Amino acid sequence: MADKNEDRSTWASGGGLMIGIGVGFFFISTSIFFFIGSILAGLGVGLILTSFLSNSRNH
């Protein structure tokens, strides 16, 4: 069984990426660069959120 105290803050980076892809599908008909930009923005937000969540757990 998995340990109940697992740190799931790393899920934020994957979630941010999925949100970026979802938002990017709305912009894909406009330009492929908007699609790629939204993926990168979602990943960046997810990584920043992961950083904040892992720091709050350690303190």
MODELLER restraints for C-alpha pairs under 7 A, 6 or more apart:
rsr = mdl.restraints
at = mdl.atoms
rsr.add(forms.Gaussian(group=physical.xy_distance, feature=features.Distance(at['CA:9:A'], at['CA:50:A']), mean=5.38, stdev=0.5))
rsr.add(forms.Gaussian(group=physical.xy_distance, feature=features.Distance(at['CA:9:A'], at['CA:53:A']), mean=5.63, stdev=0.5))
rsr.add(forms.Gaussian(group=physical.xy_distance, feature=features.Distance(at['CA:9:A'], at['CA:54:A']), mean=5.97, stdev=0.5))
rsr.add(forms.Gaussian(group=physical.xy_distance, feature=features.Distance(at['CA:10:A'], at['CA:50:A']), mean=5.58, stdev=0.5))
rsr.add(forms.Gaussian(group=physical.xy_distance, feature=features.Distance(at['CA:12:A'], at['CA:46:A']), mean=5.00, stdev=0.5))
rsr.add(forms.Gaussian(group=physical.xy_distance, feature=features.Distance(at['CA:12:A'], at['CA:47:A']), mean=6.97, stdev=0.5))
rsr.add(forms.Gaussian(group=physical.xy_distance, feature=features.Distance(at['CA:12:A'], at['CA:49:A']), mean=6.34, stdev=0.5))
rsr.add(forms.Gaussian(group=physical.xy_distance, feature=features.Distance(at['CA:12:A'], at['CA:50:A']), mean=5.52, stdev=0.5))
rsr.add(forms.Gaussian(group=physical.xy_distance, feature=features.Distance(at['CA:13:A'], at['CA:43:A']), mean=5.96, stdev=0.5))
rsr.add(forms.Gaussian(group=physical.xy_distance, feature=features.Distance(at['CA:13:A'], at['CA:46:A']), mean=3.87, stdev=0.5))
rsr.add(forms.Gaussian(group=physical.xy_distance, feature=features.Distance(at['CA:13:A'], at['CA:47:A']), mean=4.98, stdev=0.5))
rsr.add(forms.Gaussian(group=physical.xy_distance, feature=features.Distance(at['CA:13:A'], at['CA:50:A']), mean=6.29, stdev=0.5))
rsr.add(forms.Gaussian(group=physical.xy_distance, feature=features.Distance(at['CA:14:A'], at['CA:46:A']), mean=6.91, stdev=0.5))
rsr.add(forms.Gaussian(group=physical.xy_distance, feature=features.Distance(at['CA:15:A'], at['CA:46:A']), mean=6.67, stdev=0.5))
rsr.add(forms.Gaussian(group=physical.xy_distance, feature=features.Distance(at['CA:16:A'], at['CA:42:A']), mean=4.57, stdev=0.5))
rsr.add(forms.Gaussian(group=physical.xy_distance, feature=features.Distance(at['CA:16:A'], at['CA:43:A']), mean=5.20, stdev=0.5))
rsr.add(forms.Gaussian(group=physical.xy_distance, feature=features.Distance(at['CA:16:A'], at['CA:45:A']), mean=6.19, stdev=0.5))
rsr.add(forms.Gaussian(group=physical.xy_distance, feature=features.Distance(at['CA:16:A'], at['CA:46:A']), mean=4.32, stdev=0.5))
rsr.add(forms.Gaussian(group=physical.xy_distance, feature=features.Distance(at['CA:17:A'], at['CA:39:A']), mean=6.04, stdev=0.5))
rsr.add(forms.Gaussian(group=physical.xy_distance, feature=features.Distance(at['CA:17:A'], at['CA:42:A']), mean=4.93, stdev=0.5))
rsr.add(forms.Gaussian(group=physical.xy_distance, feature=features.Distance(at['CA:17:A'], at['CA:43:A']), mean=4.59, stdev=0.5))
rsr.add(forms.Gaussian(group=physical.xy_distance, feature=features.Distance(at['CA:17:A'], at['CA:46:A']), mean=6.84, stdev=0.5))
rsr.add(forms.Gaussian(group=physical.xy_distance, feature=features.Distance(at['CA:19:A'], at['CA:42:A']), mean=6.16, stdev=0.5))
rsr.add(forms.Gaussian(group=physical.xy_distance, feature=features.Distance(at['CA:20:A'], at['CA:38:A']), mean=5.01, stdev=0.5))
rsr.add(forms.Gaussian(group=physical.xy_distance, feature=features.Distance(at['CA:20:A'], at['CA:39:A']), mean=4.28, stdev=0.5))
rsr.add(forms.Gaussian(group=physical.xy_distance, feature=features.Distance(at['CA:20:A'], at['CA:41:A']), mean=6.61, stdev=0.5))
rsr.add(forms.Gaussian(group=physical.xy_distance, feature=features.Distance(at['CA:20:A'], at['CA:42:A']), mean=4.20, stdev=0.5))
rsr.add(forms.Gaussian(group=physical.xy_distance, feature=features.Distance(at['CA:20:A'], at['CA:43:A']), mean=6.95, stdev=0.5))
rsr.add(forms.Gaussian(group=physical.xy_distance, feature=features.Distance(at['CA:21:A'], at['CA:38:A']), mean=6.82, stdev=0.5))
rsr.add(forms.Gaussian(group=physical.xy_distance, feature=features.Distance(at['CA:21:A'], at['CA:39:A']), mean=5.27, stdev=0.5))
rsr.add(forms.Gaussian(group=physical.xy_distance, feature=features.Distance(at['CA:23:A'], at['CA:38:A']), mean=6.61, stdev=0.5))
rsr.add(forms.Gaussian(group=physical.xy_distance, feature=features.Distance(at['CA:24:A'], at['CA:34:A']), mean=6.69, stdev=0.5))
rsr.add(forms.Gaussian(group=physical.xy_distance, feature=features.Distance(at['CA:24:A'], at['CA:35:A']), mean=4.21, stdev=0.5))
rsr.add(forms.Gaussian(group=physical.xy_distance, feature=features.Distance(at['CA:24:A'], at['CA:38:A']), mean=5.32, stdev=0.5))
rsr.add(forms.Gaussian(group=physical.xy_distance, feature=features.Distance(at['CA:24:A'], at['CA:39:A']), mean=6.53, stdev=0.5))
rsr.add(forms.Gaussian(group=physical.xy_distance, feature=features.Distance(at['CA:25:A'], at['CA:35:A']), mean=6.60, stdev=0.5))
rsr.add(forms.Gaussian(group=physical.xy_distance, feature=features.Distance(at['CA:27:A'], at['CA:34:A']), mean=5.89, stdev=0.5))
rsr.add(forms.Gaussian(group=physical.xy_distance, feature=features.Distance(at['CA:27:A'], at['CA:35:A']), mean=5.77, stdev=0.5))
rsr.add(forms.Gaussian(group=physical.xy_distance, feature=features.Distance(at['CA:28:A'], at['CA:34:A']), mean=6.79, stdev=0.5))
rsr.add(forms.Gaussian(group=physical.xy_distance, feature=features.Distance(at['CA:28:A'], at['CA:35:A']), mean=5.34, stdev=0.5))
